[in-house]
Amino acid sequence: MSGTDGAAATRARRSRVRLSGGLVGVAAVALGALGLWQPGYRHEQAPASAVPVAWARPAVSAAGLPGRSGVQITQLAVTGGGGLLDLRYRVLDPDKAHVLHDPATPPAVIDERSGLVLNRLLMDHAHGGAFRPAATYYLIFENTGNWVHRGSRVAVLLGDAEVDHVVVG
C-alpha cells in the first residue's frame, strides 16, 4: 500500500469513527428525551392565564402552620422512582383545616432553587370530606422529570399559608 493509499484509508476510518460517534450522540440525546417521558404522566403545561389563583400566601414557620391552617406537616418525600412527591400532614384543628378545601388556595410545592411549582396531584386526588382530629392525610404530587429530589428545599403551600425551607426526604 502506498503512502497516499494509507492516508486515504486513515481519513476514511476517522470519518467513519466521527459518523459513528455522532450517531451514538444523537441516540443518547433521543433516549435521554424519552427518559423524561413516563407513561401515565401528563406533560402538557397549562398556560399561565389558566391558573385561577394567586400562589402568594402568608409565610409561616413549620411550628406556625397549625395556628394558620390547622395542620402539621409530618413528611415530605420523593417516591415512585422520583416521579412523585408524597406530602403527609396531620390535622390538629379540623375547624381551621377546612381551608385546605378552598379552591382559591390549592396545595402546591415550590422548589426553592428553580422556582418550579408542583401543583398537579396524582390522579387529581385530594381529600374532600370533613377532617378528623389527629388523623394523617396525604397529597401525592406529580414530580414529572424528577425535578424535585431528596435533599431539595421547597416551599409548601397548604391552605392559606406557606412554609418555606422544607427539606425533602
N, C-alpha and C positions, 0 to 999 in steps of 0.2 A: 504494500500500500504506500503510495507516495505521500509526501508531507501535506499536499493540498487535499488529498482524499481524507487523510486523518483529521485535518482541521475541519473539513466539512462534516465529517461524522461526529466530531465533538460538538459542533454548533447544533446539529440536528438532535443529538442526545440532550443537550441543555434546553433546547426548545421544547422537547417532549417533557422534560422534568418540570419546566416552568408551566406548561399547559396542565400537567397532572396536578401540580401544586395549586394552580388557580381553580381547577375543578374541585379539588378537595376543599379549598376555602369556600367556594360557593355552596358546596354541600353542607359544610359546617354551619354556615350562616342560615341556610334553609332549615336545617334540623334544629338550630337554636330558636328560630322563629316558631317552629312547630312545638317546641318545648314550652313556649309561653301559652300555647293553645291547649286547653284542657277540656275534654268533653264534659258537658254538664254545666259549664260555667258560662254566664252571659258576658260578652266582652263589649257590647255596644255601650257607648257613653252617652248619657242623657245630656242634651245641650244645657248650658248654664241657665238659660231662661226657663227651663222646665223644672228647676229646683224651686219649690214654693216657699222655702223657709230661709231665714237668716241664720247662719251657722254660729254666729257670735252668741255666747252665753256668759253669764257671770262666772268668773273663775273662783273656785273654792279649793281648799285643800282636801285631801282624801278624808281627813277627820271631819271636815265641814260638810261633806256631801250628805250625810244622813239628815242634818238640820235643814238642808235646802231641798233635797229630793226624797228623803225618807229611805234611802238605800245605802248599802255599803258594798264597795267592790271587793270581792273575795278572790277573784282570779282573772287574769287576762293572759291567754296562752295561744301560741301558734299550734294548730292541729291540722289534721288532714293532709299530711305531707307538705305543709307550708301553705296550702291553698285556703285555709280557713283561720279565723281568729275567734276564739272562744272567750266570751266575756260572761263571768258569773257574778251575780250580785245577790245580797241578802236583804230582804225587806225588814226594816226596823220600825217604820211608821207607815202603815198602809194608807192612811189618810193623805200623807204627803206624796207617797209613791204613785198616786194616780196621775201625776204629771208625766210619768213615763208613757202614758197612753195618748198624750196630746199630739195630734198630727203636726202641729206647728213647731214642735221640738223633738223630731225623731232622733233616735240614738245614732251615734256615729263615733268613729275613732279616727283621729288625725295624726299621721306620722309627723313628728316634730322636725325631723331632718328634711323631708321632702315636701311637706305640706299636703301630701296625698290624703284625701278624705275617703275612708271606707264607710259606706252607708248602706250597702246592699246586704240585706240579711239572706242567709241561705234559705231558699225556697220561700222567701218573703215571710218567714215565721217570726211572730212576735206575740208575746203574752197579751191577751185581750180581756180577761176577766178581772174580778176583784183580786187584789193581792192579799195573801195571808201573812200575818206577822211571823217573823223568824224563818220563813220559807226562802229557799235559794232558787233563783230563776236564772235562765241563761239566754244569751243572744249570740248567734253564730254569724259572723260577718264573712262575706266572700273576700278573700285576700288573693284575688287573681293576679298571677305574675309574681307571687311571693314577695311583694314589696316590703311588707312589714315582717320582721323576723325576730327571733328570740334575741333579747337584749335591746331592741328598739325602744326609744322613749316616745310615748304618744300622749295625746290629749284625749280623754274620754268624755263624750257628751252624753249625759243621761238626764232626762227631764230638762229642767231649767237651770242646769249647772254644767260647768266644765272643770274637770280635774286634770291638771297638767302634770307632765313628767312621770307618767305611769310607765313602769318598765315591764315590757312584755316577757313572759316566762316561756 
